[in-house]
């Protein structure tokens, strides 16, 4: 039944005291859910953008001075202006133990001035600041620094420090994770965040081999991992394809399973971008970035912003690509696959269509042809190549392009006036 019809059906009750009571009883919980949803949507109307330390620095490479240098570089190199506003420190910022009352302790040698000073440093530069934390009893390396049973204490620390982004990484529980404990623990963190007046983005990182993505994730967070960790510098180098679950292409395929849930303030997270000197060729990096843009994935950089090549910087600041990613209409995906030929697409709110023509093969150059009409777009289309920022012109019946192995052509189609 339509919402307006529901209100019309019950309108006669609202004129009496009994009716008002019944109306409040029936609809107040629904109204609260709507308000909660509106608050969430205001926080992540579009996929979050930022930077995370893990892919480049891992657990052992982070420290206060390096993180300040990276913050400075993000601002000075124009990444903040391009939209990358969240600066997140992943594992490695904590000591190996908690305080006697369950408080988190910043690593005394690596972060001698504590976390609040670092958050203040980020905020002074216009950045939002985030941290990795674990909701179980132990972190991913086995240290007993988890938030289980200490949620209120640790969350209050985050408030006092000025945290804007919490990456809640499932990791380990001394008694093992059962479904009920897993869900209850994540909902507890959600309630703490919801009841706080400050805007804090919740990034759910709970996709491990023993746990599937959960349909309740969009109820409590703005983004949630759908895949295992992508291979990157920290894990021996990024890989384009052929490694189960952890290559760029396998992760893109896995993330696509949950496309119907993306949007309306929640975004599927296929992990950080493995762009920069992490093992991929420039062509592979372009395909990687295009896929994340088409999938409306959070654009969380995992590079070294202090040492970027011109090609790397131009790629991650490409205004057309970012605009496609930030368009909230849908999570795009693969619409055609014939052998090594693949076409990925995303419909945009203004009626335009973003396309990635992809040669997934690793040996032969192949020709990929598209027809605007066959794509159910229009009889004709004005085609723009995203990364070269060149308008190809008006395409009628078809358009074809020879594409080299592990390469792609990122296009934007719009209708002629």
N, C-alpha and C positions, 0 to 999 in steps of 0.2 A: 504494500500500500504506500502511496506517495506521502511524503512528510506533511504536505498541506492538507491532504485528506484525513490524516490522523488527527491533526489539530481541529479540523472541521467536525469530525465525528464526536470529539470530546468537548466541543465548545459549550454545550448545554451544561456540563458539569462545572465549568469555571464561574458560573453565576451564583453558586451556592458555596457555603462554607465547606460542605462535604466535597463538593466538586473541586474546590481549590486544593483541599488536602489530597484528594485522589490524584489530581493533576501533578502536584509536587511529588507524591510518592512514586508515580509512574515515570515521570520525565526528568526529575532532578538528577538521577544517576546518568541518564543519557546526556543531559546538558553539561555535566561535569566532564564526561568523556569528550564532548565537542570542544569545550574550553581547553582541555588538555591537548587535544589534537591541534587546535589553532595555535597554541603556544609552541608546540613542536614544529609546526609548519613555518612559523616565523623564524625559527632558528636555522632551518635547513630547507628553504624553499627550493634551492638548487643544490646539486652535489657539492659537499664541502671540498675546499681546496686548501692545501697546506704542504708541510714538509715534516718528515719523520726521520729520526736518526738511525733506525735499525739497519736498513739495507747497506748503508755505507760504513757506519761506525760499529755496528753490533753492540754487544754488551760491554766489552772491555775498552772500546775506543772513545767513549763519551767522557767529557769532563767540562767543567765550568767555562774555561777559556775557549775551548773549541766551539761550544754551543753559542757563546757570545759572538765569536767570529762568524759563525753560520747565520746568526740573526742579522748581523751587520750586512753580510753579503746578500741575503734575501731582500733587504731593503734597498741597498745601493745598486744592485743589479737589476732592479725593476720587477722582481718576482712578486713582491707585495702588491705593486700597482697592477700586475696582471691578474691578481685575485688570490694568490697563495698566502692566506692570512693566518692559518693555524700553524704554530711551531710546536712540535710534539717531541719530547724526549722519551724514547722507548726504554727497554731494560738497561740496567747499569747505573742508574742514578741513586739507587738505594744501598744502604749498608746491608750486611748479611743477616741482620737480626732486627727484631722490634724492640722498642723500649718496654720496660716492665708492665706498662699499662696498655700496650698494643699499638703505640704510635709508630709510624714510619720514621726512619732515620735517614736523612740524606747521607750519602757516602762522605765521610769526613775528609778524605784526601782529595777526591775528585771534585767535590762540590763544597768547599770549605765555608762558603758564605751562605749556604742553605738554598732552598728552593724559592722562597719569597723574593729574595734579591734578584734571582734570575727571571722570575715572572715579572717583576717590576721593570727589569731591563727590556723585556719583550714588549710590555705594554707601552713603555716610553717611546718605542719605535713603531707603534701602531699595529703590532702583532697580537694575536691571541695566543695563549700559552697552554700547553697540554702535557699530560704525563701518562705513562703506562703504569698500570697497577694490576694486581691479581686478586680475584674474589675468593680463592680457595685458601688453603693453609700454607702453601709453598709456591714460590715462583717457578718459572719454567726450568731453572737451573737447580732446583731443590732446596733453596734457602727458605727458612721459615719466616717469611715476611708477608704472608697473605692477609687479606682483610676479613677472613671468615671469623665471625664473632667479635670483630673490632670495627664493623662498618661505620658506625656513628662517629667513633673517635677519628678514624682515618679520613672520613669525608669532611669532618670539621677542620682537619688540617688543610685539606684542599681549598676549603672556603677561605681560611685565613691566609693561605699563600696566594690566592687570586687565580685559581685554575679555571680555564674556560673549556677544556676538552679532556675527557677521561677515556682512555683506551682500557677497557676492562677485559683482560686476557684470561681466559678460563684456566689455563695451566693445570696445577695439581691440587688435589685434596687428599689429606692423609688417609681418609676412609674411602676414597674413591668417590666419583661423582655419580649419584643416581639421578634419574630424571627430575624427581620432585625437588631434591636439594638444589640442583642446577637451576631450575626455574625460579624457585623461591629466592635464591641468593641474588640472581640478576634483577628480579622484581624489587628486592629490597633496595638495591642501589638506585633503581629507577625512581622509587618513592622518595628517597633522600634528595635526589636531584630535582624532582618535580616540586617538592615542598620548599625548595630554596628559591629565593627571589631572583638570584643571578642566573643568567643564561649559561648553562653548561651543556655542551654537546656530549652525548654518550655514544662512543664507538664500541660496538660489541665484537669482540674477537674471541669466538668460541667454536670456530670450525676446526676440529681436530679429527683424526681418522676414526675415533670412536664416537663421533657425534655429528649428526646431520644438521644442516641449517634448519631452524625452527620457525614455524609460521607466526609465532608470537613475538619474534624479534622486532617487527615494525611497530608493535604496540609500545615498546619501551625505549627504543633508540632511534637515532637519526641515520645510522649506518651500521651494517653488520657484515662480517666476513662470510663469504660463501665458499671459500676455497682454502686449501693448505697454503703455506707460505710460498710466495713466488721465489724462484732462484734468483739470487742477486750477488753482488760483490761479497757480502757477508757469508754466503754459503757456497763459495767457489766460482761464482760467475753466473750471469743470466744465460738462459737458453731459450731459443725461439720456439722450438717444437721437439717432439719425439720423447720427452721425458714425462711419464705419467704424472698428472696432477700439478706439476710445478713449473712447466714451461709456459711461456706467454700464451701460446695457442690453446693448450689444454686448460689453462685457468680461464681463458675467455669462454671456452665452451661450457665449463662447469658453472661459471657465473650466469650464463644465459638461461640456465634451468629455472631461475627464480625471477625472471624478468617481469612477470605479471604483478609482483609485489612492489616494484619500485615506483617512486613518485609520491606526491602528497606528503612530502616532508621526510620520507625514508628512502635510502639508497643502498643498493647492493654493493658490497665492497670486495673486489677481486684482489685486494692487497695493493701495496705501494708500487709506484712506477720504478722499473729497473732501467731508467734512462741515465745516460752519462757513461763513463768508462767502467761498465760493469759486465761486458762480454758480448753485447749485441752490436751488430753493424749499425751504421746510420740508417740504412733502409729498414732494418728490423725495428729500430727504435721508433721510426715514423709509423710503422704499422701498429706497434704496441700502443703508442699515444693515440692514434686514430681509433683503435678498438675501444680503449677506455672512454674516449669521447662519445663514440656511438652508443656504448652501453650505459651512458649516464653514470659512470663510476666516479666515486670521490677521486679527485686528482691530488693524491698525496705523493709528493716527490720523495725520492730516496737517494738523491745524488749528493755531490759535494758542491754546494753553491759558491764556495770560495774559488773553485777552479773549474769553470765551465768553458767548453769550446764555443765558438760562435754558432756552430750548427746546433749544439745542445740547447743553448739559450734561445735561439730563434724558434726551435721546435716547441719548447714548453711555454713560450710566451705568444705563440701564434694566436692572434685574436679571433680568426675564423673558427679554428678548432675548439678553442675555449668556449666560444659562443654556442657551438653545437653541443658541447658537454653540458653547459649551464642551462640549455633549453629544457624546461621541466615537463615536456609533453609526455615522454615515454622513455623506457629503456629499449634502445634498439637492439638488433641482433642479426644473426645470419639468415638471409632469405633465400640463398641459393648456393648449392655446392655440387660441382661436377668434377670429380677427380681433384686436381690441385687448384681448380678455379673456385673461388668463393666470392660472394657478394654479401656484404653486411650493410644494413641500412637503419636510419633513424628518421622518423617523421618529426618535423618541427611544428611548433605552435602556429607559425605564420603560414603554414602550408608548404614550405620548402622541404626538400628531401636531401639528407646527407648520405653519401654512399662511399663504401670502401671496396674497390676492386682489388682482390688479393690473389697473388700467386703463392700458394702455400708450399708448393714443391721446392725442392732444393737442387734441381739439375737443369730443367729446361725453361726457356723463355716461352711464354704462352700469350695468346691473344684473348682478351676478354671483351665481349661486346654487350652493350646495354641498349635498350630501347625505352624511352620515356613512357610510351604507351603500354608496353608490356609490364612496366613497373607500376602501372595504374596511377601514373603521375599526371600526364597530360599528353596532348598530341606533339607538343614541342616543349623544349626546356632550354633555358640559358644555363650553361654549365661553367662552374668556376673550379679551378684546381686549388685546393686549400693551401698546401704547403708552399707552392710557388706564388700564390696570390695572383694567378693569372686567369682571366676570363677566356675560356676556350671558344665561346660563342653559342649560337643557337643550334641545337641538335633536334632533328626531326625524327626520321625513321630509326636511326641507330647511330651509335658512337662506339668505336673500338680502339683498343690500345694494347700494344705489346708490353708485357710486364715481366721483368726478370724474376728469378727465383727469390723467395723470401722478401718480396717487395710488394708494394701496393700503390694505388692511386686513390687519393682522398678527394672526393668531389662534393660540391654543393649544387643542387639543381633547384632553380626557381622558374616560375612561369613567366613568359614574356607579357608585358603590359598590353 
